[in-house]
Amino acid sequence: QIPTSDVQLSDPEELKNVSPDVYQAYSEAEQLVNEPNHAGLEQAIDMYQHALDLDGHFALGYAELAIAYLRQFYVTREPANLDLAGRNAASALSYNPHSAMGLLSQGLVLVSQGKAEDGQAYFEKANQEDPGNPEILYQKAWALQHQGLLPQAEQTYRDIIDKRPNFWPAYNNLGVILTREAKYDQAAEAFA
């Protein structure tokens, strides 16, 4: 069941209210997690954890740490990373049930556990909490793609493109999926 609460705090509002030390650790983790080829992933995990050591109630930090552990899971295929992702996603939602990233991280965990239908409810709730954020749908599509649910991932990338036609990563990943489905003309169009 998706948690609910009377207190509503968006992820940007929470981030705005953290201490400078927490913000610095979080920002460094964000830079590291986005390095190409997962080069900074382990360091990012350490920096997210450092931010949480400084503020144990930082829901956005737990959510981002959960997503980093999921990325690590897809690199290593070690079940422990999936377990750690699940624990951190649950912590994010326990501290802020309205965190779009917390809801997203829980949905990603469920999809990664093979529970795509259960994950959909969390993706929808995350999208309601932050409706203009293409990253939510992008992460959803990424998880569906990595679980081999290509038609669902394809549709999600198309939904992103309809709402945000300048969000180039959606075109790129749509092209990859269309190539895997042997829809080469459509893939070429997406890549173009």
C-alpha positions in Angstrom: 0.0 0.0 0.0 1.3 3.5 -0.9 1.8 5.6 2.2 -0.1 8.7 2.8 0.4 11.6 5.2 -1.1 14.9 6.1 2.2 16.7 5.9 3.2 17.4 2.3 6.9 18.3 1.6 8.2 18.2 -2.0 11.7 17.0 -2.7 12.9 20.5 -3.6 11.5 22.0 -0.4 13.2 19.3 1.6 16.5 19.9 -0.2 16.2 23.6 0.4 16.0 23.0 4.2 19.0 20.7 4.7 22.2 21.9 6.4 25.0 23.1 4.1 27.1 20.0 5.0 24.3 17.7 3.9 23.6 19.7 0.8 27.3 19.5 -0.2 27.5 15.8 0.4 24.3 15.3 -1.6 25.5 17.5 -4.5 28.8 15.6 -4.7 26.9 12.3 -4.8 24.7 13.6 -7.6 27.8 14.5 -9.6 29.4 11.2 -9.0 26.4 9.1 -9.8 26.1 10.7 -13.2 29.6 10.0 -14.3 29.8 7.9 -17.6 30.0 4.1 -17.4 29.2 4.1 -13.7 32.7 5.3 -12.9 31.6 7.2 -9.8 28.9 4.9 -8.6 30.6 3.4 -5.6 31.8 6.9 -4.5 28.3 8.3 -5.0 26.9 5.6 -2.7 29.5 6.6 -0.1 28.6 10.3 -0.4 24.8 9.7 -0.2 25.5 7.6 2.9 27.6 10.5 4.3 24.7 12.9 3.8 22.4 10.5 5.6 25.0 10.1 8.4 24.7 13.9 8.8 20.9 13.9 8.6 19.2 10.6 9.3 15.8 12.0 8.3 16.7 13.1 4.8 14.1 11.3 2.7 15.5 12.5 -0.7 18.9 11.2 0.3 17.5 7.8 1.0 15.6 7.8 -2.3 18.7 8.7 -4.3 20.8 6.2 -2.4 18.2 3.5 -3.2 18.4 4.4 -6.9 22.2 4.3 -6.8 22.0 0.8 -5.2 19.7 -0.2 -8.1 22.2 1.0 -10.6 24.9 -1.0 -8.8 22.6 -4.1 -8.9 22.3 -3.8 -12.6 26.1 -3.6 -12.9 27.0 -6.4 -10.5 23.8 -8.4 -10.3 24.5 -8.9 -6.6 21.1 -9.4 -4.8 22.5 -7.5 -1.7 22.3 -4.3 -3.8 18.7 -4.9 -4.5 18.0 -5.5 -0.8 19.8 -2.3 0.1 17.8 -0.4 -2.5 14.6 -1.7 -1.0 15.6 -0.7 2.5 16.5 2.8 1.5 13.4 3.3 -0.6 11.3 2.3 2.4 13.2 4.7 4.6 12.6 7.5 2.1 8.9 6.9 2.3 8.8 6.5 6.0 10.3 10.0 6.4 8.4 11.7 3.6 5.5 9.8 2.0 5.1 12.6 -0.5 8.6 12.4 -1.9 8.4 11.9 -5.6 11.8 10.4 -5.7 11.0 8.2 -2.7 7.9 6.9 -4.5 9.9 6.5 -7.7 12.7 4.6 -5.9 10.1 2.2 -4.4 8.5 1.6 -7.8 12.0 0.9 -9.3 12.7 -1.6 -6.6 9.4 -3.4 -7.2 10.1 -3.5 -11.0 13.6 -4.8 -10.3 12.1 -7.5 -8.1 9.9 -8.6 -11.0 6.8 -6.9 -9.6 6.2 -4.5 -12.5 2.5 -4.2 -11.9 3.0 -3.3 -8.2 5.6 -0.7 -9.2 3.2 1.0 -11.6 1.2 2.4 -8.7 4.3 4.0 -7.2 5.3 5.5 -10.6 1.8 7.0 -11.0 1.9 8.5 -7.5 5.4 9.9 -8.1 4.2 11.5 -11.3 1.2 13.0 -9.4 3.6 14.4 -6.7 5.9 16.0 -9.4 3.9 16.1 -12.7 6.4 18.0 -14.8 9.5 15.9 -14.0 10.5 13.8 -17.0 13.1 12.0 -14.9 10.3 10.1 -13.2 9.0 8.6 -16.4 12.5 8.2 -17.7 13.5 6.1 -14.7 10.3 4.1 -15.0 11.1 3.4 -18.7 14.7 2.5 -17.8 13.5 -0.1 -15.2 11.0 -1.6 -17.6 13.6 -1.8 -20.3 16.1 -3.5 -18.0 13.4 -6.1 -17.0 12.8 -6.9 -20.7 9.4 -5.3 -20.7 10.2 -3.6 -24.0 6.6 -2.7 -25.2 5.9 -1.0 -21.9 9.2 0.8 -21.9 8.7 1.9 -25.5 5.3 3.4 -24.6 6.8 5.2 -21.6 9.5 6.8 -23.7 6.9 7.9 -26.2 4.9 9.4 -23.4 7.9 11.4 -22.3 8.5 12.6 -25.9 4.9 13.7 -26.2 5.2 15.8 -23.0 8.8 16.9 -23.3 9.9 16.8 -27.0 13.3 18.3 -26.1 14.2 15.6 -23.6 16.8 13.9 -25.8 17.6 10.8 -23.6 14.1 9.5 -24.2 14.7 9.6 -28.0 18.1 7.8 -27.5 16.7 5.0 -25.4 13.6 4.7 -27.6 15.9 4.1 -30.5 17.7 1.4 -28.6 14.5 -0.4 -27.8 13.2 -0.1 -31.4 16.5 -1.5 -32.6 16.2 -4.5 -30.3 12.6 -5.0 -31.6 14.0 -4.9 -35.2 12.0 -1.7 -36.0 14.9 -0.2 -37.7 13.1 2.6 -39.6 11.5 3.8 -36.4 14.8 3.5 -34.5 16.6 5.6 -37.1 13.8 8.3 -36.8 14.1 8.3 -33.0 17.9 8.6 -33.2 17.6 11.4 -35.7 
